[in-house]
Amino acid sequence: MGAEMDKIFQAYLHEGQMTVSNLILHNYHSLGMNDSEFVLYLQIDSFIQKGDPFPAIEKIAGKMGKSTAEVYQMLHRLIEKKLMEIKTVSDHDGRKHDIYQFDLLFEKMLTKQHQKEEVQFNNKNEINRDKVFSSIEVEFGRSLSPIELETINLWLNDDHYDPALILLALREAVLNQAYSLKYIDRVLLNWERQHIKTAQDVQREKQKMRQRRQTENANNNQNKRSKDKPDIPLYHWSDTSSKNGDEK
């Protein structure tokens, strides 16, 4: 039994491992592949990773338990779906041979992923935009007028102010009890002149201001302590000793 297990383990090691992208594994259905076509892709990719870029149809069919005709049909469907190509390439000796190539599959996957991220970004941005309107209404304690709605839309669409930046400007207005869009607009314009474009820029600028104040306070305290010290007269002790000696 031990010898038999050892043979199985050796065979397992000899076959090696293959790498499969989780991105494709989790999204092959959305790419247009059914389960059988995905297994075919895995079989071909397994041969490619072992150094055989164009395995015989018979080999693939044997590993999948299918007829060569079925494998041909699946290959044709993958090519029709623009997920795979059969390309002719030249080796170092100039000899031409065919290979299976899945660049189209990867490009389609990357395009889908980019579209997904873009949708998520737009949804998040839309939520942030909605938050700007709702937050201003909450802080002002009333509904916004059509002119105010237009002003906020101009901030977002024409001036391209970051929604988070507008919310920080709103906070400045509330802290100063100035419940008007004109005040918020002045804050935004002031920040724009200082090249402050994001909430992070505001935080950095505030940190710099705090550090400047701390430095100024430390310098002022030091100058105050210096002024509070009594003046100490400077005596020329040598001269005093000389005068005392003359008096004697």
C-alpha positions as CSV (number, residue, x, y, z in Angstrom):
1,M,0.0,0.0,0.0
2,G,2.9,2.4,0.9
3,A,4.6,1.7,-2.5
4,E,1.4,2.3,-4.4
5,M,0.7,5.6,-2.6
6,D,4.3,6.6,-3.3
7,K,3.8,6.0,-7.1
8,I,0.6,8.0,-7.0
9,F,2.4,10.9,-5.2
10,Q,5.2,10.8,-7.8
11,A,2.7,10.8,-10.6
12,Y,1.0,13.8,-8.9
13,L,4.3,15.7,-8.7
14,H,5.2,14.7,-12.3
15,E,2.0,16.2,-13.7
16,G,2.8,19.6,-12.0
17,Q,0.5,22.5,-11.2
18,M,-1.1,25.1,-13.4
19,T,-2.0,28.7,-12.6
20,V,-5.6,29.9,-13.1
21,S,-6.6,33.6,-12.8
22,N,-9.4,34.0,-10.2
23,L,-10.7,36.9,-12.3
24,I,-11.4,34.6,-15.2
25,L,-12.5,31.7,-12.9
26,H,-15.1,34.0,-11.2
27,N,-16.3,35.7,-14.4
28,Y,-16.1,33.2,-17.3
29,H,-19.9,33.1,-17.6
30,S,-20.1,36.8,-18.0
31,L,-17.4,36.5,-20.7
32,G,-19.7,34.3,-22.7
33,M,-18.3,30.9,-21.9
34,N,-20.3,27.9,-20.7
35,D,-18.9,25.3,-18.3
36,S,-17.6,23.0,-21.1
37,E,-15.9,25.8,-23.0
38,F,-14.3,27.0,-19.7
39,V,-12.9,23.4,-19.1
40,L,-11.6,23.4,-22.7
41,Y,-9.8,26.7,-22.0
42,L,-8.3,25.2,-18.8
43,Q,-7.2,22.1,-20.7
44,I,-5.5,24.1,-23.5
45,D,-4.0,26.5,-21.0
46,S,-2.6,23.6,-19.1
47,F,-0.8,22.3,-22.2
48,I,0.5,25.9,-22.9
49,Q,1.9,26.2,-19.4
50,K,3.7,22.9,-19.9
51,G,5.3,24.2,-23.1
52,D,2.9,22.8,-25.7
53,P,1.2,25.8,-27.3
54,F,-0.8,23.8,-29.9
55,P,-1.8,20.4,-28.4
56,A,-3.5,17.9,-30.7
57,I,-7.3,17.8,-30.7
58,E,-7.1,14.1,-29.9
59,K,-5.2,14.8,-26.7
60,I,-7.6,17.4,-25.5
61,A,-10.6,15.2,-26.4
62,G,-9.1,12.3,-24.5
63,K,-8.6,14.4,-21.3
64,M,-12.1,15.8,-21.5
65,G,-13.8,12.6,-22.3
66,K,-15.4,14.0,-25.5
67,S,-15.1,13.3,-29.2
68,T,-12.8,15.2,-31.4
69,A,-15.9,16.6,-33.3
70,E,-17.3,18.0,-30.0
71,V,-13.9,19.7,-29.2
72,Y,-13.8,21.1,-32.7
73,Q,-17.2,22.6,-32.3
74,M,-16.2,24.2,-28.9
75,L,-13.0,25.6,-30.4
76,H,-15.0,27.1,-33.2
77,R,-17.5,28.7,-30.7
78,L,-14.6,30.3,-28.7
79,I,-13.2,31.8,-31.9
80,E,-16.6,33.1,-32.9
81,K,-17.0,34.7,-29.5
82,K,-13.7,36.4,-30.0
83,L,-12.2,34.7,-26.9
84,M,-9.5,32.7,-28.7
85,E,-7.4,32.8,-31.8
86,I,-5.3,30.3,-33.7
87,K,-2.2,32.2,-34.9
88,T,0.8,31.2,-37.0
89,V,4.2,32.3,-35.6
90,S,7.8,31.7,-36.4
91,D,10.3,30.1,-34.1
92,H,14.0,31.0,-33.7
93,D,14.9,28.9,-36.7
94,G,12.3,30.6,-38.9
95,R,9.9,27.6,-39.0
96,K,6.3,28.4,-38.8
97,H,3.8,26.7,-36.5
98,D,0.3,27.3,-35.1
99,I,-0.5,28.3,-31.5
100,Y,-3.6,28.8,-29.4
101,Q,-3.7,32.4,-28.1
102,F,-6.2,33.8,-25.5
103,D,-5.2,37.5,-25.7
104,L,-8.7,38.4,-26.8
105,L,-10.1,36.7,-23.7
106,F,-7.8,38.7,-21.4
107,E,-8.6,41.9,-23.2
108,K,-12.3,41.3,-22.8
109,M,-11.8,40.5,-19.2
110,L,-9.8,43.7,-18.6
111,T,-12.5,45.8,-20.5
112,K,-15.3,44.3,-18.3
113,Q,-13.3,44.9,-15.1
114,H,-12.7,48.5,-16.2
115,Q,-16.4,49.0,-16.9
116,K,-17.3,47.5,-13.6
117,E,-14.9,49.9,-11.7
118,E,-16.2,52.8,-13.8
119,V,-19.8,52.0,-12.8
120,Q,-18.7,51.7,-9.1
121,F,-16.9,55.1,-9.3
122,N,-19.8,56.8,-11.0
123,N,-22.2,55.4,-8.4
124,K,-20.0,56.5,-5.6
125,N,-19.6,60.0,-7.2
126,E,-23.4,60.2,-7.6
127,I,-23.8,59.4,-3.9
128,N,-21.3,62.1,-3.0
129,R,-23.1,64.6,-5.2
130,D,-26.5,63.8,-3.6
131,K,-24.8,64.2,-0.2
132,V,-23.8,67.7,-1.0
133,F,-27.4,68.8,-1.7
134,S,-28.8,66.9,1.3
135,S,-26.1,68.2,3.7
136,I,-26.6,71.8,2.7
137,E,-30.4,71.5,3.2
138,V,-29.9,69.9,6.6
139,E,-27.5,72.6,7.8
140,F,-29.6,75.4,6.4
141,G,-32.7,73.8,7.9
142,R,-34.7,74.3,4.7
143,S,-35.2,73.3,1.1
144,L,-32.9,74.8,-1.5
145,S,-34.3,77.3,-4.0
146,P,-33.9,76.7,-7.7
147,I,-31.2,79.4,-7.9
148,E,-29.3,77.7,-5.1
149,L,-29.6,74.3,-6.8
150,E,-28.2,75.8,-10.0
151,T,-25.3,77.3,-8.0
152,I,-24.4,73.9,-6.5
153,N,-24.7,72.3,-9.9
154,L,-22.3,74.9,-11.3
155,W,-19.8,74.0,-8.5
156,L,-20.0,70.4,-9.4
157,N,-20.3,70.4,-13.2
158,D,-18.5,73.6,-14.4
159,D,-16.0,74.4,-11.6
160,H,-15.5,70.6,-11.0
161,Y,-15.1,71.1,-7.2
162,D,-14.7,67.8,-5.3
163,P,-17.9,67.1,-3.4
164,A,-15.8,66.4,-0.3
165,L,-14.3,69.9,-0.7
166,I,-17.8,71.5,-0.9
167,L,-18.8,69.7,2.3
168,L,-15.7,71.1,4.1
169,A,-16.6,74.6,2.9
170,L,-20.1,74.0,4.2
171,R,-18.5,73.1,7.6
172,E,-16.5,76.3,7.6
173,A,-19.7,78.2,6.9
174,V,-21.6,76.5,9.8
175,L,-18.7,77.1,12.2
176,N,-18.9,80.8,11.3
177,Q,-22.7,80.8,11.5
178,A,-22.9,82.0,7.9
179,Y,-25.7,80.0,6.4
180,S,-25.5,81.1,2.8
181,L,-24.1,79.8,-0.5
182,K,-22.2,83.1,-1.1
183,Y,-20.1,82.4,2.0
184,I,-19.4,78.8,0.8
185,D,-18.5,80.2,-2.6
186,R,-16.0,82.6,-1.1
187,V,-14.4,79.8,0.8
188,L,-14.1,77.7,-2.3
189,L,-12.7,80.6,-4.3
190,N,-10.1,81.3,-1.6
191,W,-9.1,77.7,-1.5
192,E,-8.8,77.7,-5.3
193,R,-6.4,80.7,-5.2
194,Q,-4.3,78.7,-2.8
195,H,-4.4,75.7,-5.2
196,I,-6.4,73.6,-2.7
197,K,-8.4,71.1,-4.7
198,T,-9.2,68.2,-2.4
199,A,-10.2,67.6,1.2
200,Q,-6.7,66.2,1.8
201,D,-5.2,69.6,0.6
202,V,-7.4,71.4,3.2
203,Q,-6.2,69.1,6.0
204,R,-2.6,69.6,5.0
205,E,-3.0,73.4,4.9
206,K,-4.7,73.4,8.3
207,Q,-1.9,71.3,9.7
208,K,0.6,73.9,8.3
209,M,-1.3,76.7,9.9
210,R,-1.4,74.9,13.3
211,Q,2.4,74.4,13.1
212,R,2.9,78.1,12.2
213,R,0.8,79.2,15.2
214,Q,2.6,76.9,17.5
215,T,6.0,78.3,16.3
216,E,4.8,81.9,16.7
217,N,3.4,81.2,20.2
218,A,6.7,79.5,21.2
219,N,8.7,82.5,19.9
220,N,6.3,85.0,21.6
221,N,6.6,83.2,25.0
222,Q,10.3,83.1,24.7
223,N,10.5,86.9,24.0
224,K,8.1,87.5,26.9
225,R,10.3,85.6,29.3
226,S,13.3,87.5,28.1
227,K,11.6,90.8,28.8
228,D,10.4,89.8,32.2
229,K,13.9,89.1,33.4
230,P,15.4,92.0,35.5
231,D,18.3,93.9,34.0
232,I,21.6,92.8,35.6
233,P,24.2,95.6,35.8
234,L,27.6,94.7,34.5
235,Y,30.3,95.7,36.9
236,H,34.0,95.9,36.1
237,W,35.2,94.1,39.2
238,S,38.8,94.9,38.3
239,D,38.0,98.6,38.3
240,T,36.2,98.4,41.7
241,S,39.1,96.6,43.3
242,S,41.5,99.2,41.9
243,K,39.5,102.1,43.4
244,N,39.2,100.5,46.8
245,G,43.0,100.0,46.8
246,D,43.5,103.7,46.0
247,E,41.2,104.8,48.8
248,K,43.3,102.8,51.2
